[in-house]
Each structure stands twice: as C-alpha cells, then as structure tokens.
Amino acid sequence: MEMDWYLGLSAVLFTIGVIGVLTRKNAIVIFMCAELMLNSVNLTLVSFSAQLGDVHGQILVFFALCVAAAEAAVGLAIIIAIYRNNLTVDVTKINLLRW
Amino acid sequence: MESYIFILFATMAVAAAVGMISSRDTVNSALFLVLNLISVAGIFLLLKAQFLAVVQVLVYGGAIMVLFLFVIMLLNLSDEEHMLSRFSVRYAVGFFLGVIVLSQLLYAIASVTGTLPHIHPEMEQIGTVESIGDALFTVYLLPVLVTAILLTAAVVGALLLAQRNISGKVNK
C-alpha cells in the first residue's frame, strides 16, 4: 500500500472542508469544517511519519490535537457570545464589521 | 487485505465528510463528523500509529464533539431553510474554488507518486505509547508544559467569553 493513497485521501478530505467553509452559512458547521481540515492535515503528518519511521511527526499531531481542543473551546464560546447578541449564528447576518 | 480495509475506511471518511457539509440539521452534521473522525482513527491504525488512533477517538470523537453537541443543544437552532436554492452564485464559487484546491493538491501528490516509500518496518515500535511518551517527556518536555498553560488559558478564556453580560449593557 503506497503512501500516495493516504495523501490523496487527506487532500480529498481537506477539499471537502474547504467547500464546506465556503458554502455553508451556519457558523457551527463552518467551525466543524475547520476541524475536518485540521484532521486531514493530521492524516498527512501521520502518513509522512509512518513512511519515514520518525516519531516526531506523531508528536506534532499530538500538539495539534491539544491546540484543536483549546481552539474548539474558545471558538464555541465566541459562537455562544455572538448568539447572545444577535440571536443567530448565520454568518451572512453577522455583518457588523463587513464593508 | 490492507488495501481493502483502507478502501473501507476511506469511503466511510469521505462519505461522512460529504454528509456533514450537505445535511441541513446541525446535529446530523456533528454526528457525521464523529463518523469521519472515527474512520480517520482507523486509518491511523493502518499506518501503525496506535496511540494517535486512541487519542483521536477519545479527544476528538469524544470530548470535542460532545462540546459541539452541547453548544448545538444550548443554542437550539432550527434547520437551515432553502440550503441550495438561494445564493446559487455562492455555491458555484465555493465549489469551483474547492475543485481548484483539490486539483492543486492532487497535482502536487502526483508529481511525487511512485517515489514515496512504503510504511517503515520499524513503525510498529514507533507508534506505541512507550516511544511517544519517551519523546514527549524528554525532548518535548517544555512544549508539553506550555500546552498545559495553553489549555488553562483556553478554559479561562472560554468561561470569560461565554458568561452572561453582567454589566447589563445590551448590544442590540
């Protein structure tokens, strides 16, 4: 089983995340698409780590998981704060800073 | 055998990702994302990264997605209406940009195809808890401590951001 397939799967998952971020309007779904992209990059790191036989790629994935956990907590708190003020999480209606 | 398991997990992951971005109900999106994360954990197992597969299921599929589901439950959102009928230009542009990103990534992968080696033979020892913990608590001791500070700051920041506006000021 060559590594190309793992990298290709990672590219496909990343693209699905990009399409989700660009097309969806719900802020929570956009956030979940960002998690999907983070996870696909983790897959790339693990596959390169596996083909080089090097533990450092997996350590990087571990730290990326920690940062993703922190980011999820803060991002969801921001979404709750936005919902308290605007009573919506639709990103097309949150346009205070949009020109 | 390995390629069949890979095809199974890869199909599950891609199908769950497509289901996540195309389902109207936010709870369904979150559950599809859980399925996707568990499939990717299975692919981690195929790559002999046992520790990361377990951490993926526990932290991502468990803790983070429970947080997402709690927030969805708390906000009590209704389904998006007319997800595809309005803003058709927006969907066309998003899809077009996605295709561009995918073609660039696949072009970059195709330029090195055939030169990439297979899974390293020593990988079964490298992906274990023992070797990762050995690296984490010797070479990467300082980053682990910084991660602890980061997580504490994130929890405090989340509490500060999500608490009620006690000053009584209403922004609407």
Interface residues (C-beta under 8 A of the other chain):
Chain A: M1 E2 M3 D4 W5 Y6 L7 G8 L9 A11 V12 L13 F14 T15 I16 G17 V18 I19 G20 L22 T23 R24 K25 N26 I28 V29 F31 M32 C33 E35 L36 N39 S40 N42 L43 V46 S47 S49 A50 Q51 L52 G53 D54 V55 H56 Q58 I59 V61 F62 F63 L65 C66 V67 A68 A69 A70 E71 A72 A73 V74 L76 A77 I78 I79 I80 A81 Y83 R84 N85 N86 V89 T92
Chain B: E2 S3 F6 A10 A13 V14 A17 V18 M20 I21 T26 S29 A30 L33 N36 L37 V40 I43 F44 L46 L47 K48 A49 F51 L52 V55 Q56 V59 Y60 A63 I64 L67 F68 V71 I72 L74 L75 L77 E80 F87 R90 Y91 V93 G94 F95 L97 G98 V99 V101 L102 L105 L106 I109 A110 T113 G114 L116 P117 H118 I119 H120 P121 E122 M123 I126 G127 S131 I132 A135 L136 Y140 P143 T147 L150 L151 A153 A154 V155 G157 A158 L159 L160 L161 A162 R164 N165 N171 K172
